[in-house]
Amino acid sequence: MTLVPGDTAPDFTLTHRVGADAVRLSGELRKGPVVVLFFPLAFSPACTTEICTVAEDWGEWESLGATVLGISVDSPYVNARFAESCGATFPILSDFNRDVATAWGVRNDDFYGMRGVANRAAFVVDPSGAIRWSWVTEDASVQPDFAAIRDELRRMSQGLAAGA
């Protein structure tokens, strides 16, 4: 089942570059909120648009204090090249074994005949590990509502500043 606001985000540790330290969600949450972006396949047109859009607006994401983690089932080698081609300075993580897509309820076992591809999905996770905002689509051509994600991050920031 797909995670919804109020659910606890399952922790994960994934590789983004062979030879580099793996990224652990719980470690990133110690720094602040995390935006998790699942996408079906690196280098596909809609996925390229999504990751390039975030990369092009990187200053805004940083100003919101968010860590952004992209996740696909592609290998770390492919994801590293994809991140480079999009100018993404945030990690594009490899869920090659499909464990995270499965745990987060976004695994699609009939993606144009391919099994185990992640649906396009976006989650905002607060520092306590709670899902604060979620969105999932089986239509790979649809992009996440980045304005809504940023709005949720602003609300969280205001709430954290107020001691909520």
C-alpha positions as CSV (number, residue, x, y, z in Angstrom):
1,M,0.0,0.0,0.0
2,T,1.3,3.5,-0.9
3,L,2.4,5.6,2.0
4,V,0.1,8.5,2.9
5,P,0.5,11.6,5.2
6,G,0.8,10.4,8.8
7,D,2.5,7.1,7.9
8,T,6.1,6.5,9.1
9,A,8.6,6.5,6.2
10,P,10.4,3.2,6.0
11,D,14.1,3.8,6.4
12,F,16.5,2.8,3.6
13,T,20.1,2.8,2.6
14,L,20.8,3.1,-1.1
15,T,23.9,3.7,-3.3
16,H,24.1,6.6,-5.6
17,R,27.7,6.2,-6.9
18,V,29.8,3.0,-6.8
19,G,32.6,3.6,-4.3
20,A,30.8,6.5,-2.5
21,D,29.1,6.2,0.9
22,A,25.6,5.0,0.7
23,V,22.8,7.4,1.6
24,R,20.5,6.5,4.6
25,L,17.2,8.2,4.9
26,S,17.4,8.4,8.7
27,G,20.8,10.1,8.4
28,E,19.4,12.7,6.0
29,L,16.4,13.3,8.3
30,R,18.8,14.5,11.0
31,K,19.5,17.5,8.8
32,G,15.9,18.4,8.2
33,P,13.0,17.5,5.9
34,V,13.6,15.2,3.0
35,V,11.8,15.2,-0.4
36,V,11.8,11.7,-1.9
37,L,11.2,11.5,-5.7
38,F,10.7,8.1,-7.2
39,F,10.8,8.0,-11.0
40,P,10.5,5.1,-13.4
41,L,13.6,5.1,-15.6
42,A,16.6,7.4,-16.1
43,F,16.9,9.1,-19.4
44,S,13.3,8.7,-20.4
45,P,11.8,12.1,-21.5
46,A,9.4,12.7,-18.5
47,C,12.0,11.5,-15.9
48,T,14.6,13.8,-17.5
49,T,12.2,16.7,-17.3
50,E,11.5,16.0,-13.6
51,I,15.1,15.7,-12.5
52,C,16.3,18.6,-14.6
53,T,13.4,20.8,-13.2
54,V,14.6,20.2,-9.7
55,A,18.2,20.7,-10.6
56,E,17.4,24.0,-12.4
57,D,15.6,25.3,-9.3
58,W,18.2,23.9,-6.9
59,G,18.7,27.2,-5.1
60,E,15.1,27.3,-4.1
61,W,15.2,23.8,-2.7
62,E,18.3,24.6,-0.7
63,S,16.6,27.8,0.7
64,L,13.8,25.6,2.0
65,G,16.3,23.5,3.9
66,A,15.2,20.4,2.1
67,T,17.3,17.4,1.2
68,V,16.1,15.9,-2.1
69,L,16.7,12.3,-3.0
70,G,15.8,10.9,-6.4
71,I,15.2,7.1,-6.6
72,S,15.0,4.8,-9.6
73,V,15.5,1.1,-10.2
74,D,18.3,1.9,-12.6
75,S,21.9,0.8,-11.6
76,P,24.1,3.3,-9.8
77,Y,26.2,3.6,-13.0
78,V,23.2,4.7,-15.0
79,N,21.9,7.0,-12.2
80,A,25.3,8.7,-11.9
81,R,25.4,9.5,-15.6
82,F,21.7,10.6,-15.5
83,A,22.4,13.0,-12.6
84,E,25.4,14.4,-14.4
85,S,23.4,14.9,-17.6
86,C,20.6,16.7,-15.7
87,G,23.1,18.8,-13.6
88,A,21.6,17.3,-10.5
89,T,23.8,17.9,-7.4
90,F,21.5,15.9,-5.2
91,P,21.8,12.1,-5.1
92,I,20.0,9.9,-7.6
93,L,19.8,6.6,-5.7
94,S,19.6,3.1,-7.1
95,D,16.8,0.9,-5.8
96,F,18.1,-1.9,-8.2
97,N,16.6,-4.6,-6.0
98,R,13.3,-2.8,-5.8
99,D,13.1,-3.1,-2.0
100,V,12.4,0.6,-1.4
101,A,9.8,1.0,-4.1
102,T,8.1,-2.1,-2.7
103,A,8.2,-0.8,1.0
104,W,6.9,2.6,0.0
105,G,4.1,1.1,-2.1
106,V,5.1,2.6,-5.4
107,R,6.3,-0.6,-7.2
108,N,4.7,-1.1,-10.6
109,D,4.8,-4.7,-11.9
110,D,3.2,-3.8,-15.2
111,F,5.1,-0.8,-16.6
112,Y,4.7,-1.3,-20.3
113,G,5.5,-5.0,-19.7
114,M,8.4,-4.3,-17.3
115,R,8.2,-5.6,-13.7
116,G,9.4,-3.7,-10.6
117,V,9.7,-0.2,-12.0
118,A,8.7,2.6,-9.6
119,N,5.7,4.7,-10.3
120,R,6.4,8.4,-10.4
121,A,5.9,9.5,-6.8
122,A,6.8,12.3,-4.5
123,F,6.9,12.4,-0.7
124,V,7.8,15.0,1.9
125,V,9.2,13.5,5.1
126,D,9.6,15.5,8.2
127,P,12.6,15.2,10.5
128,S,10.7,12.8,12.8
129,G,10.2,10.4,9.8
130,A,6.5,11.1,9.3
131,I,5.2,11.5,5.8
132,R,3.7,15.0,5.5
133,W,2.8,15.0,1.8
134,S,2.5,12.3,-0.8
135,W,1.6,11.9,-4.4
136,V,1.7,8.9,-6.7
137,T,0.7,8.4,-10.3
138,E,0.7,5.4,-12.7
139,D,0.8,7.9,-15.6
140,A,4.5,8.3,-16.1
141,S,4.0,11.4,-18.2
142,V,2.6,13.4,-15.3
143,Q,5.0,15.5,-13.2
144,P,4.8,16.1,-9.5
145,D,3.3,19.4,-8.3
146,F,6.6,21.0,-7.3
147,A,4.8,24.1,-6.0
148,A,2.7,22.0,-3.6
149,I,5.9,20.2,-2.4
150,R,7.6,23.6,-1.8
151,D,4.4,24.9,0.0
152,E,4.5,21.9,2.3
153,L,8.2,22.5,3.1
154,R,7.4,26.2,3.9
155,R,4.5,25.1,6.2
156,M,6.8,22.7,7.9
157,S,9.5,25.4,8.3
158,Q,7.0,27.8,9.8
159,G,5.7,25.1,12.1
160,L,9.2,24.1,13.2
161,A,10.1,27.7,13.8
162,A,7.0,28.2,15.9
163,G,8.0,25.1,18.0
164,A,5.4,22.8,16.5
